[in-house]
């Protein structure tokens, strides 16, 4: 994570004395400086020790100094977001498990998840500088279509995922907050169509908080438990989630729907069902943030949500509240 030199020059104890932490966090969140992935130094230290991996080994694998890794675990500094994928690999942990993400990725997030620094992007898209990527990440100008396949390959995602991430970067650049931010996101986000999009949306919307969405291993275990046998592997879940594969058996989809708390119809090629679930998730997210006044969906007209969608939202809220209570009792 890159932070202003003023903050980087302060000792941690001195920083706490001079800065109101909650106010500071709100400040950097509004300006897009808060990293998308959560770095928990205590968890990293615990995982490393449990795996009997030394700080020196971690530093060597990442091309960093021993003191740098020690600083991460002490809390005096944090690693760049670009280093988190490599750090997760060194510690033999899924990226999403060790460093959960808050929300859906923008262009910067996709690049960091691929472990790539911005200066490396010129070689990826075949230009003299990283200007086109930098401009798109900052929401200044959109990427040319010919760059999208190169980025998709480098980021290990689909071209459509790059386009959606670009929409998020553009919306973020508007600097909107509160209800305006929700409205802007609603305009750039569209109901999911592919299986990968549907899974990604549910994971992002249904598991808020610092822990973030579950990893591929946990999802696979839940599906196998539902099926009563080994019907999918961790790698299989990842392929479905990233769009590398759309070949999911009915049994896998049933288990996935049960784990994520939706009807199995959501994963069928039915745009109407997917749109309704999407509206329900958007409404639920707004409700959590206290932004719901009159219950009304985009395009639903003055009468608000149709009865079948209201029932769907009601069921979804009940399921999410049940999961939240269960999680609080653990």
C-alpha positions in Angstrom: 0.0 0.0 0.0 1.4 3.4 -1.0 0.7 6.1 1.6 1.6 9.8 1.7 5.2 10.4 2.9 3.9 12.3 5.9 2.2 9.2 7.3 5.1 6.9 6.3 7.6 9.1 8.2 5.6 8.8 11.5 6.3 6.1 14.0 3.2 4.1 14.7 2.8 5.3 18.3 3.3 8.9 17.3 0.7 8.4 14.4 -1.9 7.2 16.9 -1.3 10.2 19.1 -1.7 12.7 16.3 -4.4 11.2 14.2 -8.0 10.3 15.1 -8.1 6.8 13.7 -11.8 6.5 12.8 -11.8 9.9 11.2 -8.6 9.2 9.3 -10.0 5.9 8.0 -13.1 7.6 6.7 -10.9 10.2 5.1 -8.8 7.8 3.1 -11.8 5.6 2.2 -13.5 8.5 0.6 -10.4 9.3 -1.4 -9.8 5.8 -2.6 -6.7 5.3 -0.6 -8.0 2.4 1.5 -6.7 -0.9 0.1 -9.3 -3.3 -1.3 -7.7 -6.3 0.5 -7.4 -6.4 4.2 -4.0 -7.1 5.6 -4.0 -8.5 9.1 -0.5 -8.6 10.5 -1.4 -10.8 13.4 -3.0 -13.4 11.1 0.0 -13.3 8.8 2.4 -13.9 11.7 0.2 -16.7 13.1 -0.1 -18.5 9.7 3.7 -18.1 9.1 4.6 -19.5 12.4 2.1 -22.4 12.1 3.7 -23.3 8.8 7.2 -23.1 10.3 8.3 -20.6 7.7 10.8 -18.0 8.8 10.6 -14.3 8.1 13.9 -14.7 6.2 12.3 -17.3 3.9 9.4 -15.0 3.2 11.6 -12.1 2.5 13.8 -14.2 0.2 10.7 -15.4 -1.8 9.4 -11.9 -2.2 12.7 -10.2 -2.9 12.4 -8.1 0.2 14.6 -7.4 3.2 14.1 -9.3 6.4 13.5 -6.1 8.2 10.7 -5.3 5.7 8.8 -8.5 6.5 9.4 -7.9 10.2 7.9 -4.4 9.8 4.8 -5.9 8.3 4.2 -8.2 11.2 5.0 -5.5 13.8 2.5 -3.1 12.1 5.0 -0.3 11.4 4.4 -0.8 7.6 2.2 -2.8 5.3 3.1 -4.5 2.0 2.0 -3.2 -1.4 -1.2 -4.7 -2.6 0.8 -6.1 -5.5 2.8 -8.3 -3.1 -0.2 -9.9 -1.4 -0.7 -12.7 -4.0 3.0 -13.7 -3.7 2.8 -13.5 0.1 -0.3 -15.7 0.1 1.5 -18.3 -2.1 4.6 -18.3 0.2 2.4 -19.0 3.2 0.4 -21.7 1.3 -2.9 -19.9 1.7 -5.7 -18.9 -0.8 -5.5 -15.1 -1.5 -9.1 -14.6 -0.6 -8.8 -16.4 2.7 -5.6 -14.7 3.9 -6.4 -11.2 2.5 -10.2 -10.9 2.1 -11.4 -8.2 -0.3 -14.0 -5.6 0.5 -16.4 -5.3 -2.5 -16.0 -6.0 -6.2 -12.6 -5.3 -7.9 -11.8 -2.2 -9.9 -8.9 -2.1 -12.4 -6.3 -1.5 -9.8 -7.6 -4.4 -7.8 -7.4 -6.8 -10.8 -3.8 -5.7 -11.5 -2.7 -6.1 -7.8 -4.4 -9.5 -7.6 -2.2 -10.5 -10.5 0.9 -9.3 -8.6 1.7 -6.7 -11.3 3.0 -3.2 -10.7 1.7 -0.4 -12.9 5.1 0.2 -14.5 5.0 -3.4 -15.8 1.8 -2.7 -17.8 3.4 -1.1 -20.8 5.0 -4.4 -21.7 1.6 -6.2 -21.2 -0.4 -4.0 -23.6 2.5 -3.3 -26.0 2.9 0.5 -25.5 5.8 2.7 -24.7 4.4 3.7 -21.3 1.8 2.6 -18.8 -0.2 5.7 -19.5 -3.3 4.0 -20.9 -3.6 1.7 -17.8 -2.8 4.5 -15.4 -5.5 6.7 -17.0 -8.1 4.0 -16.8 -7.3 3.1 -13.2 -7.6 6.8 -12.2 -10.9 7.1 -14.1 -9.4 9.7 -16.5 -10.1 7.9 -19.7 -11.2 4.4 -20.8 -8.9 1.8 -22.2 -8.9 1.2 -26.0 -10.7 -2.1 -26.9 -7.6 -3.6 -28.3 -5.9 -3.5 -24.8 -8.7 -5.5 -23.1 -7.7 -9.0 -24.2 -4.1 -8.4 -23.1 -5.2 -7.3 -19.7 -7.7 -10.1 -19.3 -4.9 -12.6 -20.0 -2.4 -10.9 -17.6 -5.1 -10.6 -14.9 -6.4 -14.2 -15.4 -10.0 -13.0 -15.8 -12.4 -12.5 -18.7 -12.6 -9.5 -20.9 -16.1 -8.8 -19.5 -14.6 -8.8 -16.0 -12.0 -6.2 -17.1 -14.8 -4.0 -18.5 -16.8 -4.2 -15.3 -13.7 -3.4 -13.3 -13.1 -0.4 -15.6 -16.7 0.8 -14.9 -16.0 0.7 -11.2 -12.8 2.7 -11.6 -14.7 5.3 -13.6 -17.5 5.5 -11.0 -15.0 5.8 -8.2 -13.2 8.7 -9.9 -16.4 10.7 -9.7 -15.7 11.1 -6.0 -19.3 10.5 -5.1 -20.3 9.3 -1.6 -23.4 8.2 0.3 -26.5 7.8 -1.8 -24.9 9.4 -4.9 -22.1 6.7 -4.7 -24.8 4.0 -4.5 -26.6 5.4 -7.5 -23.4 5.6 -9.5 -22.6 2.1 -8.7 -26.1 1.0 -9.7 -25.6 2.6 -13.1 -22.3 0.9 -13.8 -23.3 -2.5 -12.3 -25.7 -4.7 -14.2 -27.4 -8.0 -13.3 -25.0 -10.9 -13.8 -25.4 -13.1 -16.8 -22.6 -15.7 -16.7 -22.1 -18.3 -14.0 -18.8 -16.6 -12.9 -20.5 -13.2 -12.6 -23.3 -14.6 -10.5 -20.9 -16.3 -8.1 -18.7 -13.2 -7.8 -21.7 -11.0 -7.1 -23.1 -13.3 -4.4 -19.7 -13.6 -2.7 -19.2 -9.9 -2.7 -22.7 -8.9 -1.5 -23.5 -11.7 0.9 -20.3 -11.7 3.0 -19.6 -8.1 4.2 -17.2 -7.3 7.0 -13.5 -7.6 7.5 -13.4 -11.4 7.1 -14.8 -11.1 3.5 -16.1 -13.9 1.3 -15.1 -17.5 1.9 -12.2 -19.1 -0.1 -12.5 -21.7 -2.8 -11.6 -24.5 -0.3 -14.4 -23.6 2.0 -16.9 -23.4 -0.8 -15.8 -26.8 -2.2 -16.1 -28.4 1.2 -19.7 -27.0 1.6 -20.7 -28.3 -1.9 -19.3 -31.7 -1.2 -21.0 -31.9 2.2 -24.3 -31.0 0.5 -23.8 -33.6 -2.2 -22.6 -36.3 0.3 -19.5 -37.0 -1.7 -16.6 -35.4 -3.6 -18.2 -33.7 -6.6 -15.8 -30.7 -6.9 -12.3 -29.6 -5.9 -10.9 -26.3 -4.8 -9.5 -25.8 -8.3 -12.9 -26.6 -9.8 -14.6 -23.9 -7.7 -11.9 -21.4 -8.8 -12.5 -22.2 -12.4 -16.2 -21.6 -12.0 -15.7 -18.4 -10.1 -13.2 -16.9 -12.5 -15.0 -18.0 -15.7 -12.4 -20.5 -16.8 -15.2 -23.1 -16.8 -18.9 -23.0 -17.1 -19.3 -26.8 -16.8 -21.0 -27.3 -13.5 -23.2 -30.3 -12.8 -26.7 -29.8 -11.4 -25.5 -31.3 -8.1 -22.7 -28.8 -7.8 -25.0 -25.9 -8.6 -27.5 -27.1 -5.9 -24.7 -27.3 -3.3 -23.5 -23.8 -4.4 -27.0 -22.4 -4.1 -27.5 -23.9 -0.7 -24.2 -22.5 0.6 -24.8 -19.0 -0.8 -28.5 -18.9 0.3 -30.2 -18.6 -3.0 -32.5 -20.6 -5.1 -30.8 -23.0 -7.6 -32.8 -21.2 -10.3 -30.4 -18.3 -9.9 -27.6 -20.2 -11.6 -29.8 -21.2 -14.6 -29.6 -19.1 -17.8 -32.6 -17.0 -16.8 -32.0 -13.3 -16.9 -35.1 -12.5 -15.0 -34.3 -14.6 -12.0 -30.7 -13.3 -11.9 -32.0 -9.7 -12.2 -34.4 -10.2 -9.3 -31.7 -11.7 -7.1 -29.4 -8.8 -8.1 -32.1 -6.2 -7.1 -32.6 -8.0 -3.8 -28.9 -7.9 -3.0 -28.7 -4.2 -3.9 -31.6 -3.4 -1.7 -30.2 -5.5 1.1 -26.9 -3.6 0.9 -28.6 -0.3 0.9 -30.7 -1.4 4.0 -27.5 -2.3 5.8 -26.1 1.2 5.2 -29.4 2.8 6.3 -30.0 4.2 2.8 -33.4 2.6 2.2 -36.4 4.9 2.4 -39.3 3.8 0.3 -38.9 0.3 -1.0 -38.4 0.8 -4.7 -36.3 -0.8 -7.4 -34.9 0.6 -10.6 -37.4 0.2 -13.3 -40.1 -1.2 -11.0 -42.3 1.9 -11.3 -44.1 3.9 -8.7 -45.7 0.9 -7.0 -42.3 -0.4 -5.9 -41.1 -4.0 -6.1 -43.4 -6.7 -7.5 -44.7 -9.2 -4.9 -42.5 -12.1 -6.1 -39.4 -9.9 -5.7 -40.5 -8.7 -2.3 -40.8 -12.3 -1.2 -37.4 -13.0 -2.6 -35.9 -10.1 -0.8 -37.6 -11.0 2.4 -36.3 -14.6 2.2 -32.8 -13.2 1.4 -32.8 -10.8 4.4 -33.9 -13.7 6.7 -31.1 -15.9 5.4 -28.5 -13.2 5.8 -29.7 -12.3 9.3 -29.6 -16.0 10.2 -26.0 -16.3 8.9 -25.0 -13.1 10.8 -26.4 -14.4 14.1 -24.8 -17.8 13.6 -21.4 -16.1 12.9 -21.7 -14.0 16.0 -22.3 -17.0 18.2 -19.2 -18.9 17.0 
